[in-house]
Amino acid sequence: MKRALGRIVAVVVIQSILCADALAIRSNPPLQTAPAAKISTLISKLGSGNDALIAVLLANRTAVKGYVAEIAPESFLIIDPTTGDSNRVAYTQINRLQGVNLDTGVQVSHGLGIRSKLVKVLTVMVPGRHVQGNHLFGVSTLLIGIILGIILAIVLAKTL
């Protein structure tokens, strides 16, 4: 009996020594997920100020638009210039993002899908004079809109 009790005590002591390291380790704060890290990089690239315009679709399907007033490590502040409302948006809440800095010409986008990427490729491929400026609207975009409108009209006319 003494021998069995001694073995049990020895096992408990050995396990407590081995587990002491595991108990001493503190949990690290959670790192940002890959999309949140990408969005953080995009917002930093866009910058802040009255010229950093942004539109965001959140995970709960609400839309927020305005300019980026402040950038924090986990979120950023959007101020709507028409109403003056301010919204703090966490990077993890963002579903879609589209932004342009009118001062520097930097454009950022996230989660817009294949259609928007196709439109960007077509604007580069369409021949003609490219308008310099903030790259928000241009001759190429107008031509693509007209062509897509004509194709849509033809398809709708055939189905009716």
N, C-alpha and C positions, 0 to 999 in steps of 0.2 A: 504494500500500500504506500509506504514511504517512497519507494522507488518510483511508482507511477505518479505520485504527487510531485516528486522532484523533476520528472520528465515533463509534466504539464507546465510547471513553473519555468523550466528551461525553454520550452517552446514559446511560451507567452513572452518571456524576456527577449528572445531572439527576434520574434515577430515585431515586438514594439520597437526594437532598435532598427530593424529594417524599414518599418513604416514611419519612423520619425522624420526621415527626409521627405517623404510624400506629404506629411502633415505640415511641414515647415514651408513648403512651396506655396506662395500666394498665387491666386489666380490673376492672370494678366487681364487688363481691360480688353474687351473684344476689339479686334482689328476691323477696319472698314471692309465691307464686302467689295468684290471686284467692281460692280457697277457704281457703287458709291464712291470708290476711289477714282474711277474714270470721270464721274460727274464733278468731283472736287477739282480734278485737273482741268477740266473744261471751264469751270467757273473761274479758276485762277487765270487761265489763259484769256478769258473774256475781259476780266478786270472789273472795276467798279467805277461808278460815277454816272452822271446824267446821260452819257453817250452809250453806256452799256445796257442796251435794251434786251429784254428776255421775256419769253413766254414759256410757262411750265404747265404740264398736265400731271397732276398728282395721282397717286395710287388710288385715292378715293374718287377719282374722275372729276375733281374740281380743277379749274384752270386759274392760274395766277399770271398776270402780266405786269410789266412795268420796267423799271431800271434797277440794277444791282447797286444797293447803297453801301452794303457792308459784307465782307466775307469772313466767316469764322471757320475753325477747323471742322466742325460737324454740320454747319448750316450756313445759310446766307440770307440777307434781308432784301426783299423786293419791295419797292415803293411804287404804287400806281400814281403817275403824275396827274391824272385827271381827277381822282378822288382824294389823293393824299393818304390812302390806306397803306399801312405797312404790314407785310407778312413775312414771318421768319419760316423758311423752308429747310427742312433737314434733307441731306443728300439721299437718305434711304427712302424718303417719301416720293421721289421723282420717278415718274413713269416715262414721260417724254419731255424733251427740252429743245428749244430753238432760241438762239441768241445771236446778236450782232453788236459789235462795238463800232459806232459811227465814226469815232475819232481815228481808230487804228485800222478799221476794215476787217477785223478778225470776226469770223463766223464760226459758231459752234452748234452742234446738234447731237442729240442722243435719242435712240429709240424711235426713230421716225419710219423705219421700215424700208422695204425695197422700192416703193414708188418714189419716195423723195430722193433716194440715191440714183435712181434712173433719171429723174429730172435733172439732177446735178450733172450727170454724165452727158446728157443730151445738150445742156446749155454750153458745155465745152465743145461738143462736136458740131453744133450747128454753125455753118459758115456765116461770116458777116462781121460787122463792126461790133466790137465788144465795148460796152460803156464802162468807163472807169469811174470809181466813186466808192460808195459804200457796198456795192455788189448785192444790194437787196433786190432791186429790179433792174432790168436791162432789156435791150433789144432781143437778145436770145430768149429770155423768159417770155417776152411778148409773142415771139414767133412760135414757141412751143405751145403756149396757151391757145393761139389761133389754130394750130394744127390739131391739137387734142380736141378742141371744140368742134372742128369740122368732122373729125373721125367719130366723135360721140354723136353728133347730129345724124351722120349717115347710119350708124348702128341703130340708133333709136328709130329712124325712119323705116329701116328694113324690118324691125320687129313689130311695128304698128301696122 
